[in-house]
Amino acid sequence: MNPSVVPGVAPVGPKPAQLTCPSCHATVVSRVDHNSTTKTHLIALALCLCLCWCCVCVPYCMDSCQNADHYCPNCNAYLGTYQS
Ligand SMILES: [Zn+2]
C-alpha cells in the first residue's frame, strides 16, 4: 500500500512542512495533528487477535498508521491531510 495524498488539498507529508497558508498568505511551517484511522483500529485488532495485548497500543503510536492533518500555526486554517 503506497502512501498517498488526498486529492484537492495541499501536497503534504506526514511531517510538518513549510508552505504558504492560503488563508493568511504567510509562509509557515504547518502544525500537524495525527488522527487515528480505521486502518489504525484494524491493525490494533489484528495485533490483539494474533499477538498479544501489549502490542495493541503500537499502531496508535506509529505516525505511519495515522492521518496527518496540517494546520496553519498563525490562523489555524486547514491546509491539508496526509494519509498513510
Ligand atoms: Zn494562516
PDB file of the backbone (N, CA, C, O) and the ligand in Angstrom, with CONECT records:
HET     ZN  A 101       1
ATOM      1  N   MET A   1       0.858  -1.195   0.000  1.00  0.00           N
ATOM      2  CA  MET A   1       0.000   0.000   0.000  1.00  0.00           C
ATOM      3  C   MET A   1       0.891   1.241   0.000  1.00  0.00           C
ATOM      4  O   MET A   1       1.652   1.460   0.943  1.00  0.00           O
ATOM      5  N   ASN A   2       0.799   2.035  -1.035  1.00  0.00           N
ATOM      6  CA  ASN A   2       1.648   3.207  -1.144  1.00  0.00           C
ATOM      7  C   ASN A   2       1.043   4.395  -0.413  1.00  0.00           C
ATOM      8  O   ASN A   2      -0.175   4.572  -0.407  1.00  0.00           O
ATOM      9  N   PRO A   3       1.896   5.210   0.206  1.00  0.00           N
ATOM     10  CA  PRO A   3       1.385   6.455   0.800  1.00  0.00           C
ATOM     11  C   PRO A   3       0.748   7.320  -0.285  1.00  0.00           C
ATOM     12  O   PRO A   3       1.230   7.364  -1.417  1.00  0.00           O
ATOM     13  N   SER A   4      -0.303   7.983   0.057  1.00  0.00           N
ATOM     14  CA  SER A   4      -0.978   8.820  -0.925  1.00  0.00           C
ATOM     15  C   SER A   4      -1.420  10.123  -0.283  1.00  0.00           C
ATOM     16  O   SER A   4      -1.598  10.222   0.931  1.00  0.00           O
ATOM     17  N   VAL A   5      -1.589  11.105  -1.132  1.00  0.00           N
ATOM     18  CA  VAL A   5      -2.037  12.411  -0.668  1.00  0.00           C
ATOM     19  C   VAL A   5      -3.487  12.593  -1.107  1.00  0.00           C
ATOM     20  O   VAL A   5      -3.841  12.282  -2.244  1.00  0.00           O
ATOM     21  N   VAL A   6      -4.304  13.088  -0.220  1.00  0.00           N
ATOM     22  CA  VAL A   6      -5.709  13.289  -0.540  1.00  0.00           C
ATOM     23  C   VAL A   6      -5.827  14.301  -1.678  1.00  0.00           C
ATOM     24  O   VAL A   6      -5.264  15.392  -1.584  1.00  0.00           O
ATOM     25  N   PRO A   7      -6.544  13.964  -2.750  1.00  0.00           N
ATOM     26  CA  PRO A   7      -6.690  14.910  -3.864  1.00  0.00           C
ATOM     27  C   PRO A   7      -7.389  16.199  -3.423  1.00  0.00           C
ATOM     28  O   PRO A   7      -8.285  16.178  -2.579  1.00  0.00           O
ATOM     29  N   GLY A   8      -6.972  17.292  -3.998  1.00  0.00           N
ATOM     30  CA  GLY A   8      -7.674  18.547  -3.774  1.00  0.00           C
ATOM     31  C   GLY A   8      -7.169  19.355  -2.603  1.00  0.00           C
ATOM     32  O   GLY A   8      -7.651  20.464  -2.370  1.00  0.00           O
ATOM     33  N   VAL A   9      -6.212  18.833  -1.860  1.00  0.00           N
ATOM     34  CA  VAL A   9      -5.649  19.596  -0.762  1.00  0.00           C
ATOM     35  C   VAL A   9      -4.152  19.734  -0.982  1.00  0.00           C
ATOM     36  O   VAL A   9      -3.594  19.124  -1.894  1.00  0.00           O
ATOM     37  N   ALA A  10      -3.507  20.529  -0.155  1.00  0.00           N
ATOM     38  CA  ALA A  10      -2.082  20.772  -0.313  1.00  0.00           C
ATOM     39  C   ALA A  10      -1.303  19.463  -0.224  1.00  0.00           C
ATOM     40  O   ALA A  10      -1.607  18.609   0.609  1.00  0.00           O
ATOM     41  N   PRO A  11      -0.297  19.309  -1.087  1.00  0.00           N
ATOM     42  CA  PRO A  11       0.525  18.095  -1.048  1.00  0.00           C
ATOM     43  C   PRO A  11       1.435  18.098   0.159  1.00  0.00           C
ATOM     44  O   PRO A  11       2.522  18.674   0.117  1.00  0.00           O
ATOM     45  N   VAL A  12       1.015  17.478   1.208  1.00  0.00           N
ATOM     46  CA  VAL A  12       1.769  17.485   2.452  1.00  0.00           C
ATOM     47  C   VAL A  12       2.169  16.061   2.810  1.00  0.00           C
ATOM     48  O   VAL A  12       1.548  15.093   2.371  1.00  0.00           O
ATOM     49  N   GLY A  13       3.202  15.957   3.603  1.00  0.00           N
ATOM     50  CA  GLY A  13       3.682  14.666   4.051  1.00  0.00           C
ATOM     51  C   GLY A  13       3.268  14.417   5.492  1.00  0.00           C
ATOM     52  O   GLY A  13       2.454  15.158   6.043  1.00  0.00           O
ATOM     53  N   PRO A  14       3.819  13.383   6.103  1.00  0.00           N
ATOM     54  CA  PRO A  14       3.450  13.051   7.477  1.00  0.00           C
ATOM     55  C   PRO A  14       4.082  13.972   8.508  1.00  0.00           C
ATOM     56  O   PRO A  14       3.691  13.972   9.675  1.00  0.00           O
ATOM     57  N   LYS A  15       5.066  14.762   8.070  1.00  0.00           N
ATOM     58  CA  LYS A  15       5.768  15.657   8.993  1.00  0.00           C
ATOM     59  C   LYS A  15       5.390  17.107   8.683  1.00  0.00           C
ATOM     60  O   LYS A  15       4.901  17.401   7.592  1.00  0.00           O
ATOM     61  N   PRO A  16       5.618  18.025   9.653  1.00  0.00           N
ATOM     62  CA  PRO A  16       5.374  19.444   9.391  1.00  0.00           C
ATOM     63  C   PRO A  16       6.116  19.906   8.141  1.00  0.00           C
ATOM     64  O   PRO A  16       7.271  19.539   7.926  1.00  0.00           O
ATOM     65  N   ALA A  17       5.446  20.712   7.319  1.00  0.00           N
ATOM     66  CA  ALA A  17       6.031  21.148   6.058  1.00  0.00           C
ATOM     67  C   ALA A  17       5.944  22.660   5.945  1.00  0.00           C
ATOM     68  O   ALA A  17       5.025  23.286   6.474  1.00  0.00           O
ATOM     69  N   GLN A  18       6.930  23.248   5.238  1.00  0.00           N
ATOM     70  CA  GLN A  18       6.884  24.683   5.002  1.00  0.00           C
ATOM     71  C   GLN A  18       6.045  24.939   3.760  1.00  0.00           C
ATOM     72  O   GLN A  18       6.327  24.398   2.691  1.00  0.00           O
ATOM     73  N   LEU A  19       5.032  25.752   3.899  1.00  0.00           N
ATOM     74  CA  LEU A  19       4.178  26.092   2.768  1.00  0.00           C
ATOM     75  C   LEU A  19       3.518  27.438   3.014  1.00  0.00           C
ATOM     76  O   LEU A  19       3.598  28.005   4.104  1.00  0.00           O
ATOM     77  N   THR A  20       2.873  27.928   1.984  1.00  0.00           N
ATOM     78  CA  THR A  20       2.196  29.217   2.097  1.00  0.00           C
ATOM     79  C   THR A  20       0.742  28.995   2.470  1.00  0.00           C
ATOM     80  O   THR A  20       0.014  28.288   1.774  1.00  0.00           O
ATOM     81  N   CYS A  21       0.331  29.594   3.558  1.00  0.00           N
ATOM     82  CA  CYS A  21      -1.043  29.440   4.014  1.00  0.00           C
ATOM     83  C   CYS A  21      -1.993  30.129   3.027  1.00  0.00           C
ATOM     84  O   CYS A  21      -1.794  31.301   2.708  1.00  0.00           O
ATOM     85  N   PRO A  22      -3.014  29.430   2.542  1.00  0.00           N
ATOM     86  CA  PRO A  22      -3.966  30.036   1.607  1.00  0.00           C
ATOM     87  C   PRO A  22      -4.898  31.040   2.294  1.00  0.00           C
ATOM     88  O   PRO A  22      -5.587  31.809   1.624  1.00  0.00           O
ATOM     89  N   SER A  23      -4.916  31.032   3.601  1.00  0.00           N
ATOM     90  CA  SER A  23      -5.814  31.909   4.346  1.00  0.00           C
ATOM     91  C   SER A  23      -5.148  33.229   4.724  1.00  0.00           C
ATOM     92  O   SER A  23      -5.687  34.301   4.448  1.00  0.00           O
ATOM     93  N   CYS A  24      -3.958  33.151   5.365  1.00  0.00           N
ATOM     94  CA  CYS A  24      -3.287  34.382   5.801  1.00  0.00           C
ATOM     95  C   CYS A  24      -2.075  34.707   4.934  1.00  0.00           C
ATOM     96  O   CYS A  24      -1.406  35.715   5.162  1.00  0.00           O
ATOM     97  N   HIS A  25      -1.783  33.856   3.933  1.00  0.00           N
ATOM     98  CA  HIS A  25      -0.727  34.077   2.943  1.00  0.00           C
ATOM     99  C   HIS A  25       0.658  34.221   3.561  1.00  0.00           C
ATOM    100  O   HIS A  25       1.558  34.792   2.943  1.00  0.00           O
ATOM    101  N   ALA A  26       0.830  33.719   4.746  1.00  0.00           N
ATOM    102  CA  ALA A  26       2.150  33.710   5.359  1.00  0.00           C
ATOM    103  C   ALA A  26       2.852  32.403   5.016  1.00  0.00           C
ATOM    104  O   ALA A  26       2.208  31.367   4.847  1.00  0.00           O
ATOM    105  N   THR A  27       4.179  32.460   4.916  1.00  0.00           N
ATOM    106  CA  THR A  27       4.959  31.236   4.758  1.00  0.00           C
ATOM    107  C   THR A  27       5.167  30.644   6.137  1.00  0.00           C
ATOM    108  O   THR A  27       5.836  31.230   6.989  1.00  0.00           O
ATOM    109  N   VAL A  28       4.593  29.490   6.340  1.00  0.00           N
ATOM    110  CA  VAL A  28       4.573  28.905   7.676  1.00  0.00           C
ATOM    111  C   VAL A  28       5.075  27.468   7.619  1.00  0.00           C
ATOM    112  O   VAL A  28       5.112  26.848   6.556  1.00  0.00           O
ATOM    113  N   VAL A  29       5.455  26.959   8.766  1.00  0.00           N
ATOM    114  CA  VAL A  29       5.686  25.520   8.920  1.00  0.00           C
ATOM    115  C   VAL A  29       4.440  24.961   9.583  1.00  0.00           C
ATOM    116  O   VAL A  29       4.089  25.347  10.698  1.00  0.00           O
ATOM    117  N   SER A  30       3.782  24.057   8.893  1.00  0.00           N
ATOM    118  CA  SER A  30       2.466  23.622   9.323  1.00  0.00           C
ATOM    119  C   SER A  30       2.514  22.905  10.675  1.00  0.00           C
ATOM    120  O   SER A  30       3.503  22.262  11.030  1.00  0.00           O
ATOM    121  N   ARG A  31       1.437  23.036  11.394  1.00  0.00           N
ATOM    122  CA  ARG A  31       1.237  22.288  12.640  1.00  0.00           C
ATOM    123  C   ARG A  31       0.499  21.005  12.280  1.00  0.00           C
ATOM    124  O   ARG A  31      -0.506  21.044  11.569  1.00  0.00           O
ATOM    125  N   VAL A  32       0.990  19.873  12.764  1.00  0.00           N
ATOM    126  CA  VAL A  32       0.434  18.575  12.363  1.00  0.00           C
ATOM    127  C   VAL A  32      -0.299  17.937  13.532  1.00  0.00           C
ATOM    128  O   VAL A  32       0.236  17.823  14.635  1.00  0.00           O
ATOM    129  N   ASP A  33      -1.530  17.526  13.271  1.00  0.00           N
ATOM    130  CA  ASP A  33      -2.285  16.716  14.223  1.00  0.00           C
ATOM    131  C   ASP A  33      -2.434  15.320  13.645  1.00  0.00           C
ATOM    132  O   ASP A  33      -2.879  15.156  12.509  1.00  0.00           O
ATOM    133  N   HIS A  34      -2.065  14.324  14.418  1.00  0.00           N
ATOM    134  CA  HIS A  34      -2.234  12.947  13.959  1.00  0.00           C
ATOM    135  C   HIS A  34      -3.554  12.389  14.469  1.00  0.00           C
ATOM    136  O   HIS A  34      -3.904  12.530  15.641  1.00  0.00           O
ATOM    137  N   ASN A  35      -4.265  11.761  13.563  1.00  0.00           N
ATOM    138  CA  ASN A  35      -5.541  11.172  13.936  1.00  0.00           C
ATOM    139  C   ASN A  35      -5.531   9.685  13.645  1.00  0.00           C
ATOM    140  O   ASN A  35      -4.976   9.234  12.643  1.00  0.00           O
ATOM    141  N   SER A  36      -6.144   8.941  14.524  1.00  0.00           N
ATOM    142  CA  SER A  36      -6.291   7.513  14.283  1.00  0.00           C
ATOM    143  C   SER A  36      -7.246   7.298  13.119  1.00  0.00           C
ATOM    144  O   SER A  36      -8.198   8.057  12.937  1.00  0.00           O
ATOM    145  N   THR A  37      -6.987   6.264  12.337  1.00  0.00           N
ATOM    146  CA  THR A  37      -7.841   5.950  11.206  1.00  0.00           C
ATOM    147  C   THR A  37      -8.424   4.561  11.389  1.00  0.00           C
ATOM    148  O   THR A  37      -8.065   3.846  12.325  1.00  0.00           O
ATOM    149  N   THR A  38      -9.316   4.185  10.501  1.00  0.00           N
ATOM    150  CA  THR A  38      -9.874   2.839  10.518  1.00  0.00           C
ATOM    151  C   THR A  38      -8.762   1.805  10.451  1.00  0.00           C
ATOM    152  O   THR A  38      -8.811   0.764  11.106  1.00  0.00           O
ATOM    153  N   LYS A  39      -7.736   2.127   9.622  1.00  0.00           N
ATOM    154  CA  LYS A  39      -6.599   1.221   9.482  1.00  0.00           C
ATOM    155  C   LYS A  39      -5.895   1.034  10.821  1.00  0.00           C
ATOM    156  O   LYS A  39      -5.466  -0.071  11.155  1.00  0.00           O
ATOM    157  N   THR A  40      -5.779   2.122  11.588  1.00  0.00           N
ATOM    158  CA  THR A  40      -5.143   2.030  12.899  1.00  0.00           C
ATOM    159  C   THR A  40      -5.867   1.021  13.773  1.00  0.00           C
ATOM    160  O   THR A  40      -5.252   0.186  14.437  1.00  0.00           O
ATOM    161  N   HIS A  41      -7.210   1.120  13.755  1.00  0.00           N
ATOM    162  CA  HIS A  41      -8.006   0.229  14.600  1.00  0.00           C
ATOM    163  C   HIS A  41      -7.923  -1.214  14.111  1.00  0.00           C
ATOM    164  O   HIS A  41      -7.898  -2.143  14.918  1.00  0.00           O
ATOM    165  N   LEU A  42      -7.881  -1.402  12.796  1.00  0.00           N
ATOM    166  CA  LEU A  42      -7.795  -2.750  12.241  1.00  0.00           C
ATOM    167  C   LEU A  42      -6.469  -3.407  12.612  1.00  0.00           C
ATOM    168  O   LEU A  42      -6.426  -4.589  12.953  1.00  0.00           O
ATOM    169  N   ILE A  43      -5.386  -2.629  12.544  1.00  0.00           N
ATOM    170  CA  ILE A  43      -4.077  -3.165  12.916  1.00  0.00           C
ATOM    171  C   ILE A  43      -4.066  -3.512  14.404  1.00  0.00           C
ATOM    172  O   ILE A  43      -3.528  -4.544  14.806  1.00  0.00           O
ATOM    173  N   ALA A  44      -4.660  -2.647  15.208  1.00  0.00           N
ATOM    174  CA  ALA A  44      -4.737  -2.913  16.641  1.00  0.00           C
ATOM    175  C   ALA A  44      -5.528  -4.182  16.910  1.00  0.00           C
ATOM    176  O   ALA A  44      -5.149  -4.984  17.764  1.00  0.00           O
ATOM    177  N   LEU A  45      -6.629  -4.368  16.185  1.00  0.00           N
ATOM    178  CA  LEU A  45      -7.455  -5.561  16.355  1.00  0.00           C
ATOM    179  C   LEU A  45      -6.688  -6.812  15.944  1.00  0.00           C
ATOM    180  O   LEU A  45      -6.748  -7.841  16.616  1.00  0.00           O
ATOM    181  N   ALA A  46      -5.959  -6.709  14.819  1.00  0.00           N
ATOM    182  CA  ALA A  46      -5.179  -7.845  14.333  1.00  0.00           C
ATOM    183  C   ALA A  46      -4.095  -8.213  15.339  1.00  0.00           C
ATOM    184  O   ALA A  46      -3.861  -9.393  15.602  1.00  0.00           O
ATOM    185  N   LEU A  47      -3.442  -7.216  15.895  1.00  0.00           N
ATOM    186  CA  LEU A  47      -2.407  -7.465  16.898  1.00  0.00           C
ATOM    187  C   LEU A  47      -3.021  -8.123  18.126  1.00  0.00           C
ATOM    188  O   LEU A  47      -2.437  -9.026  18.725  1.00  0.00           O
ATOM    189  N   CYS A  48      -4.199  -7.657  18.484  1.00  0.00           N
ATOM    190  CA  CYS A  48      -4.902  -8.182  19.655  1.00  0.00           C
ATOM    191  C   CYS A  48      -5.215  -9.662  19.463  1.00  0.00           C
ATOM    192  O   CYS A  48      -5.048 -10.461  20.384  1.00  0.00           O
ATOM    193  N   LEU A  49      -5.673 -10.028  18.257  1.00  0.00           N
ATOM    194  CA  LEU A  49      -6.082 -11.400  17.980  1.00  0.00           C
ATOM    195  C   LEU A  49      -4.892 -12.325  17.764  1.00  0.00           C
ATOM    196  O   LEU A  49      -4.904 -13.477  18.197  1.00  0.00           O
ATOM    197  N   CYS A  50      -3.864 -11.814  17.091  1.00  0.00           N
ATOM    198  CA  CYS A  50      -2.770 -12.680  16.632  1.00  0.00           C
ATOM    199  C   CYS A  50      -1.573 -12.667  17.559  1.00  0.00           C
ATOM    200  O   CYS A  50      -0.859 -13.666  17.646  1.00  0.00           O
ATOM    201  N   LEU A  51      -1.337 -11.589  18.240  1.00  0.00           N
ATOM    202  CA  LEU A  51      -0.111 -11.493  19.021  1.00  0.00           C
ATOM    203  C   LEU A  51      -0.442 -11.409  20.505  1.00  0.00           C
ATOM    204  O   LEU A  51      -0.780 -12.410  21.137  1.00  0.00           O
ATOM    205  N   CYS A  52      -0.344 -10.239  21.035  1.00  0.00           N
ATOM    206  CA  CYS A  52      -0.604 -10.129  22.462  1.00  0.00           C
ATOM    207  C   CYS A  52      -1.150  -8.742  22.778  1.00  0.00           C
ATOM    208  O   CYS A  52      -1.020  -7.800  21.996  1.00  0.00           O
ATOM    209  N   TRP A  53      -1.753  -8.656  23.930  1.00  0.00           N
ATOM    210  CA  TRP A  53      -2.394  -7.405  24.323  1.00  0.00           C
ATOM    211  C   TRP A  53      -1.415  -6.246  24.403  1.00  0.00           C
ATOM    212  O   TRP A  53      -1.765  -5.096  24.137  1.00  0.00           O
ATOM    213  N   CYS A  54      -0.190  -6.566  24.771  1.00  0.00           N
ATOM    214  CA  CYS A  54       0.766  -5.481  24.999  1.00  0.00           C
ATOM    215  C   CYS A  54       1.149  -4.782  23.689  1.00  0.00           C
ATOM    216  O   CYS A  54       1.742  -3.703  23.714  1.00  0.00           O
ATOM    217  N   CYS A  55       0.813  -5.389  22.549  1.00  0.00           N
ATOM    218  CA  CYS A  55       1.143  -4.780  21.261  1.00  0.00           C
ATOM    219  C   CYS A  55       0.022  -3.888  20.726  1.00  0.00           C
ATOM    220  O   CYS A  55       0.203  -3.189  19.728  1.00  0.00           O
ATOM    221  N   VAL A  56      -1.129  -3.913  21.388  1.00  0.00           N
ATOM    222  CA  VAL A  56      -2.300  -3.231  20.848  1.00  0.00           C
ATOM    223  C   VAL A  56      -2.078  -1.731  20.688  1.00  0.00           C
ATOM    224  O   VAL A  56      -2.608  -1.112  19.766  1.00  0.00           O
ATOM    225  N   CYS A  57      -1.293  -1.154  21.590  1.00  0.00           N
ATOM    226  CA  CYS A  57      -1.105   0.284  21.547  1.00  0.00           C
ATOM    227  C   CYS A  57      -0.122   0.699  20.460  1.00  0.00           C
ATOM    228  O   CYS A  57      -0.026   1.882  20.132  1.00  0.00           O
ATOM    229  N   VAL A  58       0.609  -0.260  19.900  1.00  0.00           N
ATOM    230  CA  VAL A  58       1.673   0.074  18.944  1.00  0.00           C
ATOM    231  C   VAL A  58       1.184   0.911  17.759  1.00  0.00           C
ATOM    232  O   VAL A  58       1.771   1.955  17.475  1.00  0.00           O
ATOM    233  N   PRO A  59       0.108   0.476  17.047  1.00  0.00           N
ATOM    234  CA  PRO A  59      -0.299   1.271  15.875  1.00  0.00           C
ATOM    235  C   PRO A  59      -0.743   2.681  16.234  1.00  0.00           C
ATOM    236  O   PRO A  59      -0.676   3.582  15.397  1.00  0.00           O
ATOM    237  N   TYR A  60      -1.197   2.884  17.471  1.00  0.00           N
ATOM    238  CA  TYR A  60      -1.613   4.222  17.866  1.00  0.00           C
ATOM    239  C   TYR A  60      -0.413   5.140  18.118  1.00  0.00           C
ATOM    240  O   TYR A  60      -0.552   6.361  18.186  1.00  0.00           O
ATOM    241  N   CYS A  61       0.758   4.530  18.252  1.00  0.00           N
ATOM    242  CA  CYS A  61       1.974   5.308  18.478  1.00  0.00           C
ATOM    243  C   CYS A  61       2.760   5.520  17.199  1.00  0.00           C
ATOM    244  O   CYS A  61       3.764   6.233  17.203  1.00  0.00           O
ATOM    245  N   MET A  62       2.323   4.915  16.105  1.00  0.00           N
ATOM    246  CA  MET A  62       3.068   4.997  14.857  1.00  0.00           C
ATOM    247  C   MET A  62       2.435   6.030  13.933  1.00  0.00           C
ATOM    248  O   MET A  62       1.255   5.943  13.593  1.00  0.00           O
ATOM    249  N   ASP A  63       3.245   7.012  13.533  1.00  0.00           N
ATOM    250  CA  ASP A  63       2.738   8.044  12.637  1.00  0.00           C
ATOM    251  C   ASP A  63       2.242   7.444  11.327  1.00  0.00           C
ATOM    252  O   ASP A  63       1.292   7.947  10.728  1.00  0.00           O
ATOM    253  N   SER A  64       2.891   6.361  10.881  1.00  0.00           N
ATOM    254  CA  SER A  64       2.556   5.783   9.578  1.00  0.00           C
ATOM    255  C   SER A  64       1.184   5.128   9.581  1.00  0.00           C
ATOM    256  O   SER A  64       0.645   4.819   8.518  1.00  0.00           O
ATOM    257  N   CYS A  65       0.616   4.914  10.754  1.00  0.00           N
ATOM    258  CA  CYS A  65      -0.714   4.305  10.846  1.00  0.00           C
ATOM    259  C   CYS A  65      -1.790   5.353  11.061  1.00  0.00           C
ATOM    260  O   CYS A  65      -2.957   5.022  11.265  1.00  0.00           O
ATOM    261  N   GLN A  66      -1.397   6.613  11.014  1.00  0.00           N
ATOM    262  CA  GLN A  66      -2.364   7.653  11.320  1.00  0.00           C
ATOM    263  C   GLN A  66      -2.374   8.716  10.231  1.00  0.00           C
ATOM    264  O   GLN A  66      -1.373   8.941   9.552  1.00  0.00           O
ATOM    265  N   ASN A  67      -3.522   9.365  10.079  1.00  0.00           N
ATOM    266  CA  ASN A  67      -3.596  10.527   9.195  1.00  0.00           C
ATOM    267  C   ASN A  67      -2.863  11.699   9.833  1.00  0.00           C
ATOM    268  O   ASN A  67      -2.816  11.818  11.057  1.00  0.00           O
ATOM    269  N   ALA A  68      -2.296  12.557   9.005  1.00  0.00           N
ATOM    270  CA  ALA A  68      -1.661  13.767   9.497  1.00  0.00           C
ATOM    271  C   ALA A  68      -2.428  14.964   8.929  1.00  0.00           C
ATOM    272  O   ALA A  68      -2.380  15.228   7.728  1.00  0.00           O
ATOM    273  N   ASP A  69      -3.122  15.671   9.789  1.00  0.00           N
ATOM    274  CA  ASP A  69      -3.829  16.885   9.383  1.00  0.00           C
ATOM    275  C   ASP A  69      -2.921  18.083   9.623  1.00  0.00           C
ATOM    276  O   ASP A  69      -2.390  18.262  10.719  1.00  0.00           O
ATOM    277  N   HIS A  70      -2.745  18.905   8.584  1.00  0.00           N
ATOM    278  CA  HIS A  70      -1.870  20.078   8.688  1.00  0.00           C
ATOM    279  C   HIS A  70      -2.719  21.333   8.874  1.00  0.00           C
ATOM    280  O   HIS A  70      -3.723  21.536   8.190  1.00  0.00           O
ATOM    281  N   TYR A  71      -2.284  22.175   9.825  1.00  0.00           N
ATOM    282  CA  TYR A  71      -2.981  23.437  10.093  1.00  0.00           C
ATOM    283  C   TYR A  71      -1.976  24.573  10.131  1.00  0.00           C
ATOM    284  O   TYR A  71      -0.806  24.375  10.459  1.00  0.00           O
ATOM    285  N   CYS A  72      -2.439  25.751   9.796  1.00  0.00           N
ATOM    286  CA  CYS A  72      -1.600  26.940   9.863  1.00  0.00           C
ATOM    287  C   CYS A  72      -1.406  27.343  11.321  1.00  0.00           C
ATOM    288  O   CYS A  72      -2.386  27.483  12.053  1.00  0.00           O
ATOM    289  N   PRO A  73      -0.140  27.536  11.766  1.00  0.00           N
ATOM    290  CA  PRO A  73       0.093  27.941  13.156  1.00  0.00           C
ATOM    291  C   PRO A  73      -0.304  29.392  13.418  1.00  0.00           C
ATOM    292  O   PRO A  73      -0.477  29.788  14.570  1.00  0.00           O
ATOM    293  N   ASN A  74      -0.449  30.190  12.350  1.00  0.00           N
ATOM    294  CA  ASN A  74      -0.828  31.597  12.518  1.00  0.00           C
ATOM    295  C   ASN A  74      -2.325  31.763  12.705  1.00  0.00           C
ATOM    296  O   ASN A  74      -2.782  32.408  13.649  1.00  0.00           O
ATOM    297  N   CYS A  75      -3.087  31.163  11.781  1.00  0.00           N
ATOM    298  CA  CYS A  75      -4.530  31.426  11.772  1.00  0.00           C
ATOM    299  C   CYS A  75      -5.354  30.153  11.932  1.00  0.00           C
ATOM    300  O   CYS A  75      -6.583  30.196  11.874  1.00  0.00           O
ATOM    301  N   ASN A  76      -4.677  29.013  12.135  1.00  0.00           N
ATOM    302  CA  ASN A  76      -5.356  27.735  12.339  1.00  0.00           C
ATOM    303  C   ASN A  76      -6.173  27.276  11.143  1.00  0.00           C
ATOM    304  O   ASN A  76      -7.067  26.443  11.291  1.00  0.00           O
ATOM    305  N   ALA A  77      -5.878  27.810   9.948  1.00  0.00           N
ATOM    306  CA  ALA A  77      -6.578  27.346   8.757  1.00  0.00           C
ATOM    307  C   ALA A  77      -6.153  25.908   8.442  1.00  0.00           C
ATOM    308  O   ALA A  77      -5.010  25.514   8.674  1.00  0.00           O
ATOM    309  N   TYR A  78      -7.101  25.142   7.910  1.00  0.00           N
ATOM    310  CA  TYR A  78      -6.796  23.772   7.494  1.00  0.00           C
ATOM    311  C   TYR A  78      -6.015  23.815   6.183  1.00  0.00           C
ATOM    312  O   TYR A  78      -6.435  24.470   5.228  1.00  0.00           O
ATOM    313  N   LEU A  79      -4.879  23.116   6.138  1.00  0.00           N
ATOM    314  CA  LEU A  79      -4.002  23.183   4.978  1.00  0.00           C
ATOM    315  C   LEU A  79      -4.021  21.910   4.147  1.00  0.00           C
ATOM    316  O   LEU A  79      -3.835  21.968   2.931  1.00  0.00           O
ATOM    317  N   GLY A  80      -4.236  20.796   4.759  1.00  0.00           N
ATOM    318  CA  GLY A  80      -4.240  19.544   4.000  1.00  0.00           C
ATOM    319  C   GLY A  80      -4.085  18.354   4.908  1.00  0.00           C
ATOM    320  O   GLY A  80      -3.792  18.491   6.096  1.00  0.00           O
ATOM    321  N   THR A  81      -4.286  17.169   4.330  1.00  0.00           N
ATOM    322  CA  THR A  81      -4.186  15.934   5.094  1.00  0.00           C
ATOM    323  C   THR A  81      -3.271  14.961   4.373  1.00  0.00           C
ATOM    324  O   THR A  81      -3.362  14.791   3.157  1.00  0.00           O
ATOM    325  N   TYR A  82      -2.405  14.334   5.119  1.00  0.00           N
ATOM    326  CA  TYR A  82      -1.602  13.249   4.573  1.00  0.00           C
ATOM    327  C   TYR A  82      -2.182  11.939   5.093  1.00  0.00           C
ATOM    328  O   TYR A  82      -2.363  11.753   6.296  1.00  0.00           O
ATOM    329  N   GLN A  83      -2.472  11.030   4.148  1.00  0.00           N
ATOM    330  CA  GLN A  83      -2.966   9.715   4.539  1.00  0.00           C
ATOM    331  C   GLN A  83      -1.903   8.679   4.271  1.00  0.00           C
ATOM    332  O   GLN A  83      -1.395   8.586   3.154  1.00  0.00           O
ATOM    333  N   SER A  84      -1.556   7.893   5.282  1.00  0.00           N
ATOM    334  CA  SER A  84      -0.563   6.853   5.063  1.00  0.00           C
ATOM    335  C   SER A  84      -1.236   5.595   4.520  1.00  0.00           C
ATOM    336  O   SER A  84      -0.563   4.595   4.268  1.00  0.00           O
TER     337      SER A  84
HETATM  338 ZN    ZN A 101      -2.685  31.060   8.026  1.00  0.00          ZN2+
END
